[in-house]
Amino acid sequence: MKKSCILTISALAALTSGYPALANVFFTDTFTSGPSTNWSNTNAATYTGGKATFSNATRNYIYTIDTDYSKADFVATVQLTNDAGGQGNNFFGMGQGLPDSGFFNEPRAGGDNSYVLLSYAGAGGWIASAWKNTSTYELLGTSTLPAGTTITAKLAWAAATSTATFSLDTDNDGTYDYGTSIVNTNMASVTSRLFIGGSEENVAIYADNFSVVPEPASLALLALGGLALFRRRR
């Protein structure tokens, strides 16, 4: 039994090596020991208490070293928390993500980008919107949540249709309360990295439990392929 498991896993690994960038773009990060090696621009945050903390007056962010996420189907999630008092902004998305000096250095310059922007106003609640590039956005929703509330943001990318679907779980119960899809057909395959960050007006923003994994249907196909390969080798 143990030998069968090992062979099946080996077969799956062989298949995944041919999947677009599978070997290095899919990862998780709890930030417990600082950022993993999958991130760049890591000095944009501090890492204490098992979280990435963004606390500069202008929006700052970390982004993945890998730049070809648009080539594969994936689901990325991250938990976001705003500090008490004042106004804070957090964002999470994909694209070239160069800082826009005319918009608080938010990573929306440098070509196509798709991301969700969460704006917190202390105890006044938050407003969430999904953006494409610098000019097109769609309101995800508003809610009166206490300062310090942690929510989960999800980005699901479908490579065949170039569609980014953003959704939010405001009480972390596994049910996403708000969602919208953005078709971004000009997403360049060599500049589609993931990024997270935020902060404005000296309010700390926290990111935790980041994960980017294959889209479930793709993962299931890979698993079936691994089993088939194992059976053929027997």
Beta strands, then each sheet from edge to edge (+ up, - down):
strand 1: 27-29
strand 2: 39-40
strand 3: 46-48
strand 4: 51-54
strand 5: 60-64
strand 6: 74-82
strand 7: 88-95
strand 8: 98-100
strand 9: 106-109
strand 10: 113-120
strand 11: 126-132
strand 12: 136-143
strand 13: 150-158
strand 14: 163-169
strand 15: 178-183
strand 16: 193-198
strand 17: 205-214
sheet 1: 1+ 17- 4+ 3-
sheet 2: 1+ 17- 6+ 13- 14+ 15-
sheet 3: 2+ 5- 16+ 7- 10+ 11- 12+
sheet 4: 8+ 9-
end
